[in-house]
Amino acid sequence: MANYMYDVLVIGSGPSGESAAIAAAKSGKIVGIIENSALVGGNCAHKGTIPSKSLRHVVKQIIQFKADSLFREIGDSRRLTFPRVLQSAIKVIPKQVELHTNFYVRNRIDVHIGDASFVDAHNVKVVLPDGAAEIFTAQDIIIATGSRPYRPADVDFSHPRIYDSDTILDMQHTPRHIIIYGAGVIGCEYASIFSGLGMRVDLINNRDRLLSFLDDEISDALSYHLRDSGVTVRHSEEFSSIEANDNSVTLHLKSAKHLKADAILWCNGRSGNTDGLNLDAVGIKADHRGNLKIDECYRTEVENIYAVGDVIGWPSLASASYGQGRAVSDGILGNTCVRVANVPTGIYTLPEISSVGKTETELTQARIPYEVGRALFKNTARGQISGENVGMLKLLFHVDTLEVLGVHCFGAEAAEIVHIGQAIMGQKGEGNSIQYFLSTTFNYPTMAEAYRVAALDGMNRISRR
């Protein structure tokens, strides 16, 4: 049995594991990384963020193409199948694998493929693909094993008509009607994708509104546009059971409703990948969803064992995971460990959503006097050129100080342009003011110009008081 010695050992090669390993290696640490899949990149590159967003991009192109009058003259009017669209979308995955593999090579980080489990606080056993076992010893160990779709025991995910958000990317048929149970971020994104492909979609939400963490106006806009695209949104519904046969699947709800479709996608939560780590050997306890408890520097109950990424729960975003990986390495190196905060949301529905800062509800509850400035994309030159008739940028700012308190965007390139507002919100003193958008010249025509329009709208509201 071979034995490897490292300063830092990282379990998992997703965004958090990768950034932690690279940051430690650049600071002179000897670093090893263990990945239980044949290729690096984690769920982000292979099953989650990258393939689903690539799929969404292809569907968006199809929708735009079909909406153009040229399509009716030269286009192929045949219905595109899901496997055909998916084949185009997943071409990005090998590029991602090559990119991330090169990161490890350039930084002289050893990558080992196998299943890791703890022996004690400094030793990890890795079972290789051929069944052989090796022991890895490290001064500090970082758990970055990510998460997987939550699978309740009473749902038969082996049935060919029942999918979760991982297995849906292997679907080899095109349902005419699909049920999505769970209206969180992933459920809403797939509802947009499938309706964009012309499928009939039932989106089942166990709450009373969609994505209640969003600003109410943005949540309402999402609900309206999903329905406008043909999605049936059913609120305050709870799962009872699922029946599936060779021809269909039926979802039974506690409200006594029975919904029949060609397939069902289960999107109701995720679980941390900790069950195979033998955490009992080091005295670490995961919660009921497999997530780990950490302190302000991402340290678990054991002094030299840390956890980052989806395995610690919220916010479970690749963007936050990259920051967490760098932060935990800072802590291990003895530097200041700054917890990742003020993470913008990026929701890749059609149209997409992004926001940062406070919502109107939060500001009202905190009794902070604020005003709103809006820019409708249909009234901007770039929006008209691009055919973007849907969407808006919404700025929330303090009435007295003009400090920008929140930025909420719904529509084309929302996840891109939100960062302009985020940068201003991060400034100190007078630098964080809506006046910035009035005194700065934006390229014309651009979607970013919406900031100037929204700022003017907001200032006009104040002047009319």
C-alpha positions as CSV (number, residue, x, y, z in Angstrom):
1,M,0.0,0.0,0.0
2,A,1.5,3.3,-1.2
3,N,1.7,6.3,1.1
4,Y,1.6,9.9,-0.1
5,M,2.6,13.0,2.0
6,Y,1.1,16.4,1.4
7,D,0.9,19.8,3.2
8,V,-2.6,20.2,1.9
9,L,-4.9,17.4,0.6
10,V,-8.1,18.4,-1.1
11,I,-11.0,16.0,-1.6
12,G,-13.0,17.0,-4.7
13,S,-12.0,18.9,-7.9
14,G,-15.0,21.1,-8.3
15,P,-14.8,25.0,-8.1
16,S,-14.1,25.1,-4.4
17,G,-11.6,22.3,-4.4
18,E,-9.8,23.6,-7.4
19,S,-9.4,27.2,-6.1
20,A,-8.3,25.9,-2.7
21,A,-5.7,23.7,-4.2
22,I,-4.3,26.3,-6.6
23,A,-4.2,29.0,-3.9
24,A,-2.3,26.7,-1.6
25,A,0.1,25.6,-4.3
26,K,0.9,29.2,-5.4
27,S,1.9,29.8,-1.8
28,G,4.5,27.1,-1.8
29,K,2.5,24.2,-0.3
30,I,2.8,20.7,-1.6
31,V,-0.8,19.9,-2.7
32,G,-2.7,16.8,-3.7
33,I,-6.2,16.5,-4.9
34,I,-8.5,13.4,-4.9
35,E,-11.4,13.1,-7.4
36,N,-13.7,10.2,-7.5
37,S,-14.7,10.7,-11.2
38,A,-12.5,9.9,-14.2
39,L,-12.2,13.5,-15.1
40,V,-11.7,16.7,-13.1
41,G,-14.2,19.5,-12.8
42,G,-16.7,18.1,-10.4
43,N,-20.5,18.2,-10.8
44,C,-20.2,21.8,-11.9
45,A,-18.5,20.9,-15.2
46,H,-20.2,17.6,-15.9
47,K,-23.7,17.6,-14.5
48,G,-24.6,21.0,-13.2
49,T,-23.7,24.6,-14.0
50,I,-21.8,24.2,-17.3
51,P,-24.0,21.6,-19.2
52,S,-27.3,23.1,-18.0
53,K,-26.3,26.6,-18.9
54,S,-24.9,25.5,-22.2
55,L,-28.2,23.7,-22.9
56,R,-30.1,26.9,-22.0
57,H,-27.9,28.9,-24.4
58,V,-28.7,26.6,-27.3
59,V,-32.4,26.7,-26.5
60,K,-32.3,30.5,-26.3
61,Q,-30.7,30.6,-29.8
62,I,-33.4,28.4,-31.1
63,I,-36.1,30.6,-29.7
64,Q,-34.5,33.8,-31.2
65,F,-34.0,32.1,-34.5
66,K,-37.6,31.0,-34.7
67,A,-38.8,34.4,-33.7
68,D,-37.0,36.0,-36.7
69,S,-38.9,36.4,-39.9
70,L,-35.9,34.9,-41.7
71,F,-36.6,31.6,-40.1
72,R,-39.9,31.4,-41.9
73,E,-38.1,31.9,-45.2
74,I,-35.0,29.8,-44.9
75,G,-35.4,27.9,-41.6
76,D,-35.8,24.2,-40.9
77,S,-39.3,24.0,-39.4
78,R,-38.8,20.5,-38.1
79,R,-39.1,20.1,-34.3
80,L,-35.7,19.8,-32.7
81,T,-35.5,16.8,-30.3
82,F,-34.0,17.1,-26.8
83,P,-31.1,14.6,-27.6
84,R,-30.2,16.6,-30.7
85,V,-30.1,19.9,-28.8
86,L,-28.2,18.3,-25.9
87,Q,-25.6,16.9,-28.2
88,S,-24.9,20.5,-29.3
89,A,-24.8,21.8,-25.7
90,I,-22.4,19.3,-24.2
91,K,-19.6,20.0,-26.6
92,V,-18.3,22.5,-24.0
93,I,-17.6,19.8,-21.4
94,P,-14.3,18.4,-23.0
95,K,-13.1,22.0,-23.3
96,Q,-13.8,22.6,-19.6
97,V,-12.0,19.4,-18.6
98,E,-8.9,20.3,-20.7
99,L,-8.9,23.8,-19.2
100,H,-9.1,22.6,-15.6
101,T,-6.6,19.7,-16.1
102,N,-4.1,22.2,-17.3
103,F,-4.6,24.3,-14.2
104,Y,-3.3,21.4,-12.1
105,V,-0.4,20.7,-14.4
106,R,0.8,24.3,-14.4
107,N,0.6,24.5,-10.6
108,R,2.2,21.1,-10.1
109,I,-0.7,19.7,-8.2
110,D,-1.0,15.9,-8.1
111,V,-4.4,14.6,-9.1
112,H,-5.4,11.2,-7.9
113,I,-8.6,9.4,-9.1
114,G,-10.4,7.3,-6.5
115,D,-12.8,7.2,-3.6
116,A,-11.6,8.9,-0.4
117,S,-12.5,8.0,3.2
118,F,-10.9,9.2,6.5
119,V,-8.7,6.9,8.6
120,D,-8.0,9.6,11.1
121,A,-7.5,13.4,11.2
122,H,-4.4,13.3,9.1
123,N,-4.8,10.2,7.0
124,V,-7.1,9.4,4.1
125,K,-7.6,6.0,2.4
126,V,-8.2,6.2,-1.4
127,V,-9.6,3.2,-3.2
128,L,-8.4,3.4,-6.8
129,P,-10.5,2.4,-9.9
130,D,-8.6,-1.0,-10.0
131,G,-9.6,-1.7,-6.4
132,A,-6.1,-1.1,-4.9
133,A,-5.9,1.2,-1.8
134,E,-3.4,3.9,-0.9
135,I,-2.9,6.1,2.1
136,F,-2.6,9.9,1.9
137,T,-1.2,11.8,4.8
138,A,-1.6,15.6,5.1
139,Q,-1.2,18.3,7.6
140,D,-4.4,20.0,6.5
141,I,-7.4,18.4,4.7
142,I,-10.1,20.2,2.8
143,I,-13.4,18.5,2.1
144,A,-14.8,19.9,-1.2
145,T,-16.9,16.9,-2.3
146,G,-19.9,19.0,-3.6
147,S,-23.5,17.8,-3.6
148,R,-26.0,15.7,-5.6
149,P,-29.7,15.8,-6.2
150,Y,-31.8,14.8,-3.1
151,R,-33.5,11.5,-3.8
152,P,-36.4,10.5,-1.4
153,A,-36.5,6.8,-0.7
154,D,-40.1,6.4,-2.0
155,V,-39.3,7.6,-5.6
156,D,-37.9,5.0,-8.1
157,F,-35.2,6.9,-9.9
158,S,-34.2,3.8,-11.8
159,H,-37.4,4.1,-13.9
160,P,-36.7,5.5,-17.4
161,R,-39.4,8.2,-17.0
162,I,-38.2,9.5,-13.7
163,Y,-35.2,11.9,-13.6
164,D,-33.3,14.2,-11.3
165,S,-31.2,17.2,-12.3
166,D,-28.2,15.0,-13.0
167,T,-29.8,12.2,-15.0
168,I,-32.0,14.6,-17.1
169,L,-28.8,15.3,-19.1
170,D,-28.9,11.6,-20.2
171,M,-32.5,11.7,-21.4
172,Q,-32.7,10.1,-24.9
173,H,-36.3,11.0,-25.8
174,T,-38.3,14.2,-26.1
175,P,-41.4,14.3,-23.9
176,R,-44.4,16.1,-25.1
177,H,-45.4,16.8,-21.5
178,I,-43.0,16.9,-18.5
179,I,-43.7,17.5,-14.8
180,I,-41.0,19.3,-12.8
181,Y,-41.4,18.8,-9.0
182,G,-39.6,21.6,-7.2
183,A,-39.7,25.2,-8.2
184,G,-36.3,26.3,-6.9
185,V,-33.6,27.8,-9.1
186,I,-32.9,24.5,-10.9
187,G,-36.6,23.7,-11.4
188,C,-37.4,27.2,-12.8
189,E,-34.3,27.0,-15.1
190,Y,-35.4,23.7,-16.6
191,A,-39.0,24.8,-16.9
192,S,-37.7,27.6,-19.1
193,I,-35.6,25.2,-21.1
194,F,-38.3,22.7,-21.8
195,S,-41.0,25.2,-22.6
196,G,-38.5,26.8,-25.0
197,L,-38.3,23.5,-26.8
198,G,-42.1,23.4,-27.1
199,M,-42.8,20.9,-24.3
200,R,-45.9,21.2,-22.1
201,V,-44.5,21.9,-18.6
202,D,-46.2,21.6,-15.2
203,L,-44.0,23.3,-12.5
204,I,-44.9,22.2,-9.0
205,N,-44.0,24.6,-6.2
206,N,-44.4,23.6,-2.5
207,R,-44.4,27.3,-1.6
208,D,-46.8,30.2,-2.3
209,R,-44.6,32.0,-4.7
210,L,-41.6,31.4,-7.0
211,L,-38.1,32.0,-5.6
212,S,-39.3,34.0,-2.6
213,F,-35.7,35.2,-1.8
214,L,-35.9,37.5,-4.8
215,D,-37.3,41.0,-4.9
216,D,-41.1,40.6,-5.2
217,E,-41.3,42.4,-8.5
218,I,-38.7,40.1,-10.0
219,S,-40.4,37.0,-8.7
220,D,-43.7,38.2,-10.1
221,A,-42.1,38.9,-13.5
222,L,-40.6,35.4,-13.6
223,S,-44.0,33.8,-12.7
224,Y,-45.7,35.9,-15.5
225,H,-43.2,35.0,-18.2
226,L,-43.1,31.3,-17.3
227,R,-46.8,31.2,-17.7
228,D,-46.6,33.3,-20.8
229,S,-44.3,30.7,-22.3
230,G,-46.8,28.0,-21.6
231,V,-45.6,26.7,-18.2
232,T,-48.4,25.8,-15.8
233,V,-47.2,26.9,-12.3
234,R,-48.9,25.2,-9.4
235,H,-48.2,26.7,-6.0
236,S,-48.5,25.3,-2.4
237,E,-48.6,21.7,-3.6
238,E,-46.9,18.8,-1.9
239,F,-45.8,15.4,-3.2
240,S,-47.7,12.3,-2.2
241,S,-46.5,9.5,-4.5
242,I,-45.4,8.8,-8.1
243,E,-46.6,6.0,-10.4
244,A,-44.8,5.2,-13.5
245,N,-45.2,2.6,-16.3
246,D,-43.9,2.1,-19.8
247,N,-46.1,4.8,-21.3
248,S,-46.5,7.6,-18.7
249,V,-45.8,8.8,-15.2
250,T,-48.4,10.1,-12.7
251,L,-47.7,12.5,-9.9
252,H,-50.1,12.3,-7.0
253,L,-50.3,15.4,-4.8
254,K,-51.6,15.8,-1.2
255,S,-54.2,18.1,-2.6
256,A,-55.7,15.1,-4.3
257,K,-54.6,16.3,-7.8
258,H,-53.2,13.6,-10.2
259,L,-51.0,14.9,-13.0
260,K,-50.1,12.6,-15.8
261,A,-47.2,13.2,-18.2
262,D,-44.5,11.6,-20.3
263,A,-41.7,12.2,-17.8
264,I,-41.0,13.8,-14.4
265,L,-38.0,15.8,-13.3
266,W,-37.4,15.8,-9.5
267,C,-35.7,19.1,-8.4
268,N,-36.5,19.2,-4.7
269,G,-33.2,19.9,-3.0
270,R,-29.7,18.6,-2.9
271,S,-27.6,16.5,-0.5
272,G,-23.9,16.9,0.4
273,N,-21.6,14.2,-0.8
274,T,-20.3,13.1,2.7
275,D,-21.8,9.7,3.2
276,G,-18.8,7.8,1.9
277,L,-16.1,9.8,3.7
278,N,-16.2,7.8,7.0
279,L,-16.6,11.0,9.0
280,D,-17.2,9.0,12.2
281,A,-13.5,8.2,12.1
282,V,-12.6,11.8,12.8
283,G,-15.7,12.8,14.9
284,I,-17.4,15.0,12.3
285,K,-21.2,14.9,12.0
286,A,-23.1,15.8,8.9
287,D,-26.7,17.1,9.1
288,H,-29.7,15.3,7.6
289,R,-28.9,16.6,4.1
290,G,-25.2,15.6,4.3
291,N,-24.0,19.2,4.9
292,L,-21.1,20.0,7.2
293,K,-21.0,22.7,9.9
294,I,-18.1,25.1,9.7
295,D,-16.8,28.1,11.6
296,E,-15.9,31.6,10.3
297,C,-12.8,30.2,8.6
298,Y,-14.5,27.1,7.1
299,R,-13.0,24.8,9.8
300,T,-15.0,21.8,10.9
301,E,-15.2,20.4,14.4
302,V,-11.7,19.0,13.8
303,E,-8.9,21.7,13.8
304,N,-7.1,20.6,10.6
305,I,-10.1,19.6,8.5
306,Y,-12.0,22.2,6.5
307,A,-15.0,22.2,4.2
308,V,-16.0,24.4,1.4
309,G,-18.4,24.5,-1.6
310,D,-21.8,22.9,-1.8
311,V,-21.0,20.5,1.0
312,I,-21.5,23.3,3.5
313,G,-24.9,24.3,2.1
314,W,-26.0,27.8,1.2
315,P,-25.4,29.6,-1.1
316,S,-24.3,26.5,-3.2
317,L,-23.1,28.6,-6.1
318,A,-20.0,28.0,-8.2
319,S,-19.1,31.6,-7.9
320,A,-19.2,31.5,-4.1
321,S,-17.3,28.2,-4.1
322,Y,-14.3,29.7,-5.9
323,G,-14.1,32.4,-3.3
324,Q,-14.5,30.0,-0.4
325,G,-11.6,27.9,-1.8
326,R,-9.3,30.9,-1.8
327,A,-10.5,32.0,1.6
328,V,-9.9,28.6,3.3
329,S,-6.4,28.5,1.8
330,D,-5.7,31.9,3.3
331,G,-6.8,30.6,6.7
332,I,-4.5,27.5,6.4
333,L,-1.6,29.7,5.4
334,G,-2.1,31.9,8.5
335,N,-3.5,34.9,6.6
336,T,-6.8,36.6,7.3
337,C,-9.7,34.3,6.3
338,V,-12.5,36.4,4.9
339,R,-15.9,34.7,4.6
340,V,-17.5,35.0,1.1
341,A,-20.4,37.4,1.4
342,N,-22.6,39.6,-0.8
343,V,-22.8,37.0,-3.5
344,P,-25.0,38.0,-6.5
345,T,-27.7,35.6,-7.5
346,G,-27.5,34.4,-11.1
347,I,-30.6,32.5,-12.3
348,Y,-30.5,31.3,-15.9
349,T,-34.1,31.2,-16.7
350,L,-35.4,32.6,-19.9
351,P,-35.2,35.5,-19.4
352,E,-32.4,35.4,-16.8
353,I,-32.3,37.0,-13.4
354,S,-29.6,38.4,-11.3
355,S,-29.6,40.6,-8.2
356,V,-27.3,41.8,-5.4
357,G,-28.1,43.7,-2.2
358,K,-31.4,44.3,-0.4
359,T,-34.9,43.8,-1.7
360,E,-37.8,46.2,-1.3
361,T,-39.3,43.9,1.4
362,E,-36.1,43.8,3.4
363,L,-35.7,47.6,3.2
364,T,-39.3,48.2,4.2
365,Q,-39.0,45.8,7.2
366,A,-35.8,47.6,8.2
367,R,-37.5,51.0,7.9
368,I,-34.9,52.3,5.6
369,P,-36.2,55.2,3.3
370,Y,-35.5,54.2,-0.3
371,E,-36.6,55.0,-3.8
372,V,-36.7,53.0,-7.0
373,G,-35.3,53.6,-10.4
374,R,-36.3,51.4,-13.3
375,A,-35.1,51.0,-16.9
376,L,-37.2,48.8,-19.2
377,F,-35.1,47.0,-21.8
378,K,-37.7,47.5,-24.5
379,N,-37.0,51.3,-24.2
380,T,-33.2,51.0,-24.7
381,A,-31.6,51.1,-28.1
382,R,-29.6,47.9,-27.6
383,G,-32.7,46.1,-26.4
384,Q,-34.6,47.2,-29.5
385,I,-31.7,46.1,-31.8
386,S,-31.5,42.7,-30.1
387,G,-35.2,42.2,-30.0
388,E,-35.3,42.2,-26.2
389,N,-38.9,43.2,-25.5
390,V,-38.8,41.7,-22.0
391,G,-36.8,42.8,-18.9
392,M,-35.7,45.6,-16.8
393,L,-33.0,46.9,-14.5
394,K,-34.2,48.0,-11.0
395,L,-32.1,50.2,-8.7
396,L,-32.9,50.6,-5.0
397,F,-31.2,53.6,-3.3
398,H,-31.4,55.6,-0.1
399,V,-33.5,58.7,-0.4
400,D,-31.2,60.9,1.6
401,T,-27.7,59.6,0.9
402,L,-28.4,58.2,-2.6
403,E,-26.4,55.1,-1.6
404,V,-27.2,52.1,-3.8
405,L,-28.8,49.5,-1.7
406,G,-29.9,46.9,-4.2
407,V,-29.7,46.0,-7.9
408,H,-32.2,43.7,-9.4
409,C,-32.2,42.7,-13.1
410,F,-34.6,40.6,-15.1
411,G,-33.9,40.0,-18.8
412,A,-31.1,39.7,-21.3
413,E,-27.6,39.6,-19.9
414,A,-28.8,40.2,-16.4
415,A,-26.1,38.1,-14.8
416,E,-23.5,40.1,-16.7
417,I,-24.7,43.7,-16.1
418,V,-25.5,43.2,-12.4
419,H,-21.7,43.4,-11.7
420,I,-21.6,47.1,-12.6
421,G,-24.0,47.8,-9.7
422,Q,-22.2,45.4,-7.5
423,A,-18.9,47.2,-8.0
424,I,-20.5,50.6,-7.1
425,M,-22.1,49.0,-4.0
426,G,-18.7,47.9,-2.9
427,Q,-17.3,51.4,-2.9
428,K,-16.9,53.4,0.3
429,G,-18.5,56.7,1.2
430,E,-19.7,58.9,-1.7
431,G,-18.4,56.3,-4.2
432,N,-21.5,54.2,-3.5
433,S,-24.0,56.6,-4.9
434,I,-26.6,56.5,-7.7
435,Q,-24.9,59.7,-8.9
436,Y,-22.1,57.6,-10.4
437,F,-24.5,56.4,-13.1
438,L,-25.5,59.9,-13.9
439,S,-22.0,61.3,-14.2
440,T,-20.5,58.3,-16.1
441,T,-20.6,57.9,-19.9
442,F,-21.8,54.5,-21.0
443,N,-21.1,53.0,-24.4
444,Y,-24.1,53.4,-26.7
445,P,-26.0,51.3,-27.6
446,T,-25.4,48.8,-24.7
447,M,-27.5,47.0,-22.2
448,A,-25.3,48.6,-19.5
449,E,-26.7,52.0,-20.5
450,A,-29.8,50.9,-18.6
451,Y,-28.0,52.0,-15.4
452,R,-28.1,55.6,-16.6
453,V,-31.8,55.3,-17.6
454,A,-32.7,53.7,-14.2
455,A,-30.7,56.4,-12.3
456,L,-32.5,59.2,-14.1
457,D,-35.9,57.5,-13.4
458,G,-35.0,57.3,-9.7
459,M,-33.9,60.9,-9.4
460,N,-37.0,62.1,-11.2
461,R,-39.1,60.4,-8.6
462,I,-37.2,62.3,-5.8
463,S,-37.5,65.6,-7.6
464,R,-41.3,65.2,-8.0
465,R,-41.8,64.9,-4.2
